Amino acid sequence: MNKILLIIQREYITRVKKKSFWIASILVPFLIAAVYTIPVLLFVNSDDSRNVIVLDDSKLFKGKLNSEGDYTYIYSEKTLEEAKKDLKKSNDDIVVHIEKDILTNPKGVQILGKKTVGIGTQHAIQGKIQNELRNIKLKNAGIDLKVLEDNKINVDAQTYTLNEDGGEKSSNSGGAMILGGIFGFLLYLSAFLYGSQVMNGVIEEKSNRIIEVVVSSVRPFQLMLGKIIGVGMVGLTQFLLWGVLTFTASTVTSSIMSGKIEEKVQAKVKAGLSKDEIKKFEASVKSENPLNSISDAIENVSLGKMIFCFILYYLGGYLLYSSLFAAIGSAVESPSEAQQFMFPVTIPIILSFILAQFILQKPDSPIAFWASIIPLTSPIDMMVRLPFGVSNWEIALSLTLLILGFIGTTWLAGKVYRVGILMYGKKPSWKEITKWVFYKG
């Protein structure tokens, strides 16, 4: 046992002392914070106000294209040629020319800008004109627009989840998708990242002949187990650092964003915008920030349960796959030789990630159930399902099978490892590796 602890200590300290470990541990949380902070700040600080000169040859739109948001509509009696010349000299941004036959010719609108007109601006102006044309046609058909507007209903359904005691609590499917996707991706990443570290470590020691000296003092299985646990602890340490630093970075950036949003709201109030326009702006800001959906999802799940299950599935999935990666590393002498043996091991990991896309849409389907139960796919796919609500018996069954799975793969990998680490000068085949499993001694 002392020998295993020494191997664990060596593997852990060697990797934690590396600069790459600390760079990744510190950089990733701030990159995550930047991913959701920068779009919101750009949206809040953007000043896309546009002066739109309207040349209405149809005489149908005067007084109807009301200024709102970032667009100020200014009517002009100039000819199109005059407006083109003046546009280059003035502070105006866009000229919109509406032809006489616009009611029968939907293509009778031209938008001219000093620079290339953005797709967002094009859609905003088109939508404004399109809505007014619709109203004009309805009015000409004798349809009362007020009655039509009064009967326009926007359904905003609220979703709830029933508790076992019959109570109900609000739920957020969008936030659950984001939360499940994050946890699933972290486990997908860990299976590749830390599993390959174990494999590369074994290959390096074997190619440098260090392994021959080490196995003279410890049994091959002890060496493999110590290496797997040591690297696994490095992974847990990194996840802990990511969690703490991400929370800290999120708290700081959220405070900054709140201040910026409040400044923008006050500026809009001073500019004389209506309450509806200010509410629309706040809703737009909220939609830009995925943290709001995640926060809603966290409120509807047990965060402690999620973190506890994440640790268990990380350990189970890591032990299962890292033992297989260790076996591959022991059978070859270089990373290039390992590629032919990695494919069958990586297929279940990739399949888990593919199935996760389906599970996010249908978390209660039979495919989702079996993917979260089978040991090779359960670490990733069960974590994807958890934010949507999973029965305790399903979690217990999944973890039990996962434990049995990694015990089986560790035993199998140990059989291969004890022979492979001392095998040199020969490229093994799948047939020969299978024979190693049944060697005695």
N, C-alpha and C positions, 0 to 999 in steps of 0.2 A: 504493500500500500504506500509506503514511504517513497518507493521508486516512482510510482505513478504520480504522486504529488510533486516530486521534483521535476518530472517531465512537464506536468501542467504548468508549474511555476515558470519553467524555462520558456515554454511556448507563449505564455501570456505576457511575461515581461519583455521578451524579445520583440513582440509585435506592438505592444503598447508604447514602447520607447521610439518607434519609428516615426519620422516626421510625417509620412503619408497618412498615418492613422490620425494624427492631430489635425492635419490640414482638412481631411475629409470630415472629421467630427465637428470642426468649427465652421467650415465653409457651407456644408449642406443645410443646416438650419437657417442660415442667413439667405441662402439661395431660395429656400422654401418661402421665407417671409417676403422676399423680393417678388416672387412669382405672383402673389396675390396683392401686394402693396402697390407695385409700380402701375398696373393697369388702372387701379382706383385713383391714385394720385394724378395720373395723366388725364383721366376722365374729369376729375374735379377741377384741375388747373387749366384744362383746355379752354381756349377762348375762340370758339368757332362762329362768332357772330358774322352774319352776312347781310349786306345791303343788296336786295334783289330789285332791280328796275323792271317793272312789268309794262310791256307794250301790248295792250289788249285791243287788237283790231276787231274782235267780235263784239266788244262793248257789253259782254255778259258778266265780267268778273269784278268790275269796279266796286270797291267797298266790301267785297266778299272774301278776298284773300287777306285775312287778318294776320298781322304780325304776331308771332309767338315763338318762344324758345330762342334759338339762335338766328332766326330769319326775320328780317324787317323788309316788308314788301312796300315798294314805293311806286305809285302809278305815274306814268309819263305819257305825254302826247307826241313825243318825238317820233320821227321815222326810224326804221331799223338802222339805216346807214348812219344817221346822226347819233344814235345811241351807241353804235360801235365805236365811232370816233371819240365820243366823250368818255367812254368806259376806260380807255387807256389813261386819260388825264385825271379822272375823278377818283374819289375814295370808294366808289361803288365797286362791288365784286362781280356781280352777275347781271346779265340782261336776259329776260325771258320774253320771247315773242310768241304771242298766241294769235293764230290766223283766224280769219273771218269764219271759215267753215269748220271750226273746231267740233261742233256738235255731230257732224257727219264724218269728220276726218280726225280720228284720234291721234294721228301722227303730225297734226298741225301745230306742234309746239317745238320751239327751238330754245335751247339753253346755251348761252355764250358766256364764257368766263375769261378773265385775264390769264388764268392758268388752266390746266386740264381740270375739268369739273370732277370732283370725287363722286364715287358711287353713292355715298351716303347723302350728299347734297342733291344729286339727281333724283334719288328715290323720295326725298323729303318734298321737293318741289312738284314732282310728278304726282305724289300722293295727294298733295294739297289741291292741285288742279283737278285731279280725278274725282275727289270727293265733291267738289263744287259742281262739276259736270253732272255727276249723279243726282245731286239735289235739283239742278235745273231741269233735268229730264223728268224726274219724278213730279216736280211742280207742274211742268207742261202737260203731264199725263193726268193731272187733276188729283194727285195724291197729297194729302196733308202731311207735310214734313214733321210737324209737331207731334201728330199722332204716331208717326213712324218712329220718331226718336223716343217718345214716351214708352213705346212697346219694345224698345231694344234692351235686351237683358244680357248682362255678362255674368255667367255662372262662375263662382269662385268656391269650389268645393273644399271643405276642410276635412282632412283625414284623421282618423282616430284608431287607436289600438285597444282592444278589450283586454283587461287583466284577468287573471284566473279567478278573482273574487267577483267578477262581473262589472267592475269599474272600468272607466275608459280614460285614456290619456291621448293627447294630440300626438301625431306622428308627422314625419317629414321624409317622404320617399326620396326626394332629391338629395337631401343631406345624408340619408342612409347609404345611398349609392356612392357618394363621395367618400364617406367614412370607411365603408367596406372596401372600396377600391384602394384607398391608401394602405390599410392594413394588409390586404391581399398582395399589393405590389411590394411592400416591405418584406414579406415572407418569400415572395418570388425572388427578390433581389438577394436575400440572405442565403437562399439555397444555392445560388450560383456563386456569390461572392465568397462566402466563408467555406463552402464545400470545395471550391477550386483552390483556396488557400491551403487547405489540408492536403490536397493532391499535389500541388506544386512543392509544398514543404517536403513531402515524402520523396518526390522525384529528385529534388535538389540534394537531399541527404544521401540518397542512393547513388546518384551520379558522382558525388564527391567522396564516396566510400566511407562517409562518416557512420553510416548505418551499421557497418561491420563491427566497428568499435563499440557502438551503443548496445547492440544485441548480445554482446559478450557479457553484459552486466544485467540486462533486463530481458524478460520474455517478449517476443514480438507483439503479442496481444496487449501487454501492458504499455508498450511503446505506442501502439496505435490508439489505444484508449486515452492515454495521456495527451497525445497530440490532438485528438478530436475534442476532448473536454477543454483543453487550453485555448484553442481557437474559438470554441463556442463561447467561452467566458469573455474573450475579446469582443465578440459580436454583441453580447449582452451589455458590456460596458459602453460600446459605441451607441447602441440603441438608447441607453440611459442618458448619455450625453446629448444625443439628438433630441430626446424628449424635453430635457431641462432647457437646453439652449433654444429650441423651437418655441417653447412656451414663453421664455424671456423675450425673444425677438418679436414674437407675435404681440405680446403685451405692449412693448415699446412702440411698435409700428401702428398698432390699433389706436394708441393714444395720439400719435402724430396725425393719423388719418381723421380721427374724430375732430381734432382742432381745425384741420384744413376744411373738412366738410362744413363745420359750423361757420367758419369764415365765409365760405361760398354761399351758404344759406342766407347769412346776414347781408351779403352783398346783393343777393337777388331781392331781398326784402326792401332794401334801400332803392333798388332800381324800379320798384313799383310792381313787381310780378304778383300775380294773384296767388291765393293759398293753394289752389288746385295745381298751378304750375310748379310751386315750391314742393308740394307733395309728390308730383311726378318726378321732379329732379331727385328727391330723396329716395324714391323707389328705384330710380335708375342706378343711383350709387350703390344701393343695397344689392341690386342684381349683379353688379360688377364684382362684388366681394364674395367669393365662395365660402369665406369663414362664417358668414351668417347662416348658411345652410348647414355647415358642419356643427355649429353651436346648437342649432335647433335639433339636429339629430342626436347630439350628445345628451341633451336634456331628456330625450325619450328612451335612452338606453342606460344601463348600468355601466358607467365608465370603468369602475373597479373590476367588474366582471370581464369587460372587454380587454383590459390590460392583463388580467390574470390569465385569460384564455390565450392571449397573444404570446405570453411568456411560455405557456405549456406547449402551444403549437409550434412556436419557434424552436424550443428544445427538441420536441419530438421529430419535427421535420428535418431539423439540422442533423440530429444523430442518425436519422435514417439515411439521408443522402450523403452526409460527410463520410460515413463508413464505406459507402460504395465508391466515393471518390478516392478514399484512402486505398482501397483495394486496387483501383485502377492505377494509382500512383506507384504502388508496390510492384505492379506487373510490367512497367515500362521503364525506360531509362532517359526519356526526354519528353517534353510537352508535345512535340509533333507526333510521337508514337501514341500518345494518350488519346488523340482525336478519334481514332477508329473505335475505341472502347467507350467514349463519353456519350456517343449518340443514343444508345439504348437507355442510359441513365437520365439524360436530359429530356427525353421524349415526355415522360410523365409531368415534369416541371412545366414544360411549354404547354402541354395539354391542359394542365391546371389553369394556366393563365388564360388560355383560349376559352375554357369553360366558364371562367369568372365573368367574361363579358356577357354570356348568356344568363348566368345566375343573377347578375345585377338587374336584369329585366324580369326574370321569373324565379325569385328566391325559394319558392315553395314547390317547384316542379320536381318530378321524379329524378331527372338528371341532376338537379341541384342537390337533392338528398343523397344520392349515391356518390356523387363527387365529393361531398363533405364527410362521407363515411369511410371510403376506401383509403387506406393509409398513404398511398403514393400521391393522392391528390387532396386529401383532407386538410393539411396544414394551410394551404392557400384558400381553398374554396369554402371551408367552414368559416374562416375569418371574414370572407366576403358576405356570407349569409348572416352572421351574428347581428349586425345593426338592424336587420329586418325582423328579428325575433326568432329564436330557435329554442325548442323544448330542451329541458335539462337532460332528459334521457337520451336525446340524440347526441348532445355534447359528450355525455358519459360514454356512450357506445363508440363514438368517433375516437375519443382519447384512448379508450381501452384497446381498440384495434391498432391505433397508432403506436402505442407502447409495445404491443406484440410485434408490430411491423418492424420497429427499429431494433428490438431484441433479435429478431430473426436476421435482419440485414447485417447487424453488427457481428453476430455469430458467423454468418456466411463470409463476410469481409475478413474476419479474423483468420479463417481457414486459408483464404487466398493470400493474405498479407504475410503470414508466417513463412510461406514458400517463396513468394514473389520478391521480397526484399533482399533475398540472398541469391537471386537468379540473375546472372549477367551474361551478356554476349549472345543472347538469343531472343528473337522477337516472338512472344507467345501468341497463340491463336485462342479463339474462344473455346475450342475443344480442349486445349492443354490447360487453360485456366479452370475449366470444369473438373479436370482430373485432380487439380490441386486441392479442391474442396474435400476429396475423399482420401487424401493422403493421411496416413496414420503417423503418430509420433509427435 
